Each structure stands twice: as C-alpha cells, then as structure tokens.
Amino acid sequence: MAEFARLGSMRNEQEGIDMQSEHHDIDHEFPEYHDRLEAMAAEDPDFAVLVAKHDKLDDEIRELEEMGEPISDEELEKMKFTRIELKDRIYARLRQGA
C-alpha cells in the first residue's frame, strides 16, 4: 500500500504540482471512492476516526508548510510518513469491499 502513496507522490512531482498547497484529504485522494467513503464513515465509527485523524494531520502539515512555521525537516517528514500510513490503511479498508 505504501507503494500506492509513493506512486501518487511521484505523479504529482512529474506533473509539476505544488505539494505545499495541494489538499491531501481522503476525499480528494480517492474521489472514485467518495460514496463508499461516506457510507463506511457513517457505518463504522473506527473508520470515521481513522479518516478524521488523517484529515486533521493533513491540515496540520499544510498549515506548517504554508505558514512557514518553525519545525525540523525530520519532524515534518515524520508527520508526512504518518499521513501516508493512515492513507494506506484507509485505502485498504476501502478496497476490501470493492
């Protein structure tokens, strides 16, 4: 699953997309799963929490990048890695029933 996230990141770099202002919330990441995402979040509180954790972390990362807040590169990379792990878990759950 981590490979899926890396491929998306590589695609964005190749297309020249500015990663600092790009939204990485789950609905933007998986538009093809929009309906399934909403249904699963409504039916499964644990899944809803997972999505909320991912999206909150995404907001924090974006704010740090856009505002130029002082944070070490290592800490920012750690946050991004955690975001990828959450994204991979969410994607796996979405694919289970597909």
C-alpha positions as CSV (number, residue, x, y, z in Angstrom):
1,M,0.0,0.0,0.0
2,A,2.9,2.4,0.7
3,E,3.8,1.9,-2.9
4,F,0.4,3.3,-3.9
5,A,1.1,6.5,-1.9
6,R,4.6,6.8,-3.4
7,L,3.3,6.5,-6.9
8,G,0.8,9.3,-6.3
9,S,3.5,11.5,-4.9
10,M,5.8,10.8,-7.9
11,R,2.9,11.5,-10.3
12,N,2.4,14.9,-8.7
13,E,6.1,15.7,-8.9
14,Q,6.2,14.8,-12.6
15,E,3.2,16.9,-13.3
16,G,4.7,19.9,-11.5
17,I,2.1,20.1,-8.8
18,D,3.0,22.3,-5.9
19,M,2.7,19.8,-3.0
20,Q,2.7,22.6,-0.4
21,S,-0.7,23.8,-1.3
22,E,-2.3,20.6,-2.5
23,H,-5.0,19.0,-0.5
24,H,-4.4,15.5,0.7
25,D,-7.6,14.9,2.5
26,I,-9.1,11.5,1.8
27,D,-12.0,12.7,-0.3
28,H,-9.5,14.5,-2.7
29,E,-7.1,11.5,-2.7
30,F,-9.8,8.9,-3.6
31,P,-12.6,10.7,-5.5
32,E,-13.6,7.4,-7.1
33,Y,-14.5,6.1,-3.6
34,H,-16.5,9.2,-2.5
35,D,-19.8,7.4,-2.0
36,R,-18.2,4.4,-0.3
37,L,-16.1,6.6,1.9
38,E,-19.1,8.4,3.2
39,A,-21.1,5.2,3.7
40,M,-18.3,3.5,5.6
41,A,-17.6,6.5,7.8
42,A,-21.3,6.7,8.7
43,E,-21.5,2.9,9.4
44,D,-18.1,2.3,11.1
45,P,-17.0,4.7,13.9
46,D,-13.5,3.3,13.9
47,F,-13.2,4.0,10.2
48,A,-14.6,7.5,10.7
49,V,-11.9,8.2,13.4
50,L,-9.2,6.9,11.0
51,V,-10.3,9.3,8.3
52,A,-10.6,12.2,10.7
53,K,-7.1,11.5,12.1
54,H,-5.7,11.5,8.5
55,D,-7.5,14.7,7.5
56,K,-6.5,16.6,10.7
57,L,-2.9,15.6,10.2
58,D,-3.1,16.7,6.6
59,D,-4.5,20.1,7.7
60,E,-1.6,20.4,10.3
61,I,1.0,19.6,7.7
62,R,-0.4,22.0,5.1
63,E,-0.6,24.8,7.7
64,L,3.0,24.3,8.8
65,E,4.2,24.4,5.1
66,E,2.1,27.4,4.1
67,M,2.8,29.5,7.2
68,G,6.5,28.6,7.3
69,E,6.2,27.6,10.9
70,P,9.5,26.6,12.5
71,I,9.6,22.8,12.5
72,S,12.5,20.5,11.8
73,D,12.6,18.7,8.5
74,E,12.8,15.4,10.4
75,E,9.6,16.2,12.3
76,L,7.7,17.3,9.2
77,E,8.8,14.1,7.3
78,K,7.7,12.0,10.3
79,M,4.2,13.7,10.1
80,K,4.1,13.0,6.4
81,F,5.0,9.4,6.9
82,T,2.3,9.0,9.4
83,R,-0.2,10.6,7.0
84,I,0.9,8.0,4.3
85,E,0.4,5.2,6.8
86,L,-3.1,6.4,7.6
87,K,-3.9,6.8,3.9
88,D,-2.7,3.3,3.2
89,R,-4.9,1.8,6.0
90,I,-7.9,3.8,4.7
91,Y,-7.3,2.7,1.1
92,A,-7.0,-1.0,2.2
93,R,-10.3,-0.7,4.0
94,L,-12.0,1.0,1.0
95,R,-10.7,-1.8,-1.3
96,Q,-11.9,-4.6,1.0
97,G,-15.4,-4.3,-0.1
98,A,-14.8,-3.1,-3.6
